[in-house]
Amino acid sequence: MPTRRIDWIDNAKGISILLFVLMQATFNYEALLQKHSWMHLLAAWAAPFTVPTLFVIAGLFLNRTLFGSKSTFFDRKVLRFVYLYAIWLAIQTLILNAGTLMTSPLSVLGSYVMAWVQPAAGLWLIPMLIVFSVVTWLLRFVSVPRLLIMAIVLQIMHSAGLVHSGWVLADRFAEYYVFFYAGYAGLSLIKRYADTITTGFDDVPAALLVWATINTVIVIQGTDTLPIISLVLGMAGAFAVIAAATLLTRRNWKWGEFVKYTGRNYLVIYLAYFIPLALFETLLASTGFRTESGLTILFLTIASLGAPLLLHQLLRKTPLIALYRRPATFRLQEKGALPKGRLLTPPQRNTGEA
């Protein structure tokens, strides 16, 4: 059954994925040059809230399957992402290791296998979504306030340097689970918040300016990663992005259509952005080509956004759409499965096994 998409969610995803790719292009290229550019301030400004916002938005949809059938949950929240990770990890590994594929195929295979334990740099959000969903499913009968407090404490411990194992899954879980769970637990609050802005809250631009100024000052001071401050900046930034996304929906600006389009295709972008980014960085390094670093980063950002969208358009009406959408063979049989594409009721308070 087709359902209406929620525009402010698409806009929020779009804002977040645009900033995320910009951040990756900036930090990766600056690490290559070992110096900062004028793009660094924008990337550093976005860093405290971009990934938290992506996880908050992902958490909004968890309730659709959390208390339903096990097959529906594991199909939507586990098998789907395992399928995408397996395919795109293979593509990324083969392309980025093409030079050693013929001379040392076992090392390439080892890199692929190892990335299931220590997630690949360009795809780590995917296994984290799986881990977050499964942990929440296992703990779904724990009271929301108790689990939220535990997640907050874990995030503060990570910010304080008390949780740094070197294992991406453990470290990122400590750092970001609170945002994913807040999206799930705060669904009704976030919906009311977005509805309030949609119906005509006129002070949104002024409020966003105040938030952006405070975020900028804290980033410039270098205190954005400190305990509690990083948590507050992440949450405040997520609400700011939602406010901006809702404002885009309300004002119906033409350029907002591009933001909405990227939001609808945020997973398409995320799955493939790292490949053109890494290839162009390698090309620039090997040729010794040098230009103004900020403009180069801007080019890398545009290329890393545009290439995945172009590839998707080329493949969408071919059998290779299976790179993005699972064939029936890789789906679990679902009885009474919920329709896709909409938010349901706020988190349920079940006391027994569903």
C-alpha angles and dihedrals in degrees: 000000000000117000134193115260118233106243099203091054091051089049092049091050089048095052091047098048092046091053092042094055091044089053093050093047091048099046095041095049094043089052088053092051094036091223138087128250133199087268090064095080092054092047092046090047091054096043099083095058112019100084093036089055092052090053094045090054092046089053092056091072099046095090090064090074108012096092097029128087119320092235092055092048096047092043095052102033105030116017093043093056094040088055094049093044093050093051099042094041088056092048093046093046094049095046097043092044097041091120093061099033095095098038099041112015093159092060089052090050089048090053090053094049093045091054088066088063100033105028118234116260095243098045107036095117090068098060089041090058088052093049093045092050095046094047091050091048091051091048097038093120094053110102114265096235092050095049092043091053090049090051091049092051090049092052092049090049090052092049089050091055094249095118110051111126098154089240108117096212094053097041096045091045090057092045102046112018091092090063094049092048092045089056090052097042094040097050096118092045093049092047091052090046092053092044091052091054092044093054093056118290098167100192096069097106092050092046091049090050091053091048093047091050093050092046090050094050093050092048092049089050089054093232097113094103096050120116115279091003091072090048093050093046091050094050095041091048092051091053090045091053090049089050092050090046092051091047089054089053092048097046094042094212115185095234087052087074089068091052090050091048092052089047092054088051099037093122091049088054095044095050094055109021095094095060098062089038093055094041094051091045090052091047093050091048095047095047094045089230111166130184135146102317096221092055090046090054090049089053091048090051093051092046092048090052098040101045096059092046092049092048091050092051091051093049103036095094096039132078087259089076080092085083086074105021125048119239115233089259090070096047128092118236107261125200115199092354116186119251117258130241107042141080119248132198124321117275113304122233100220117174098190140043112290 
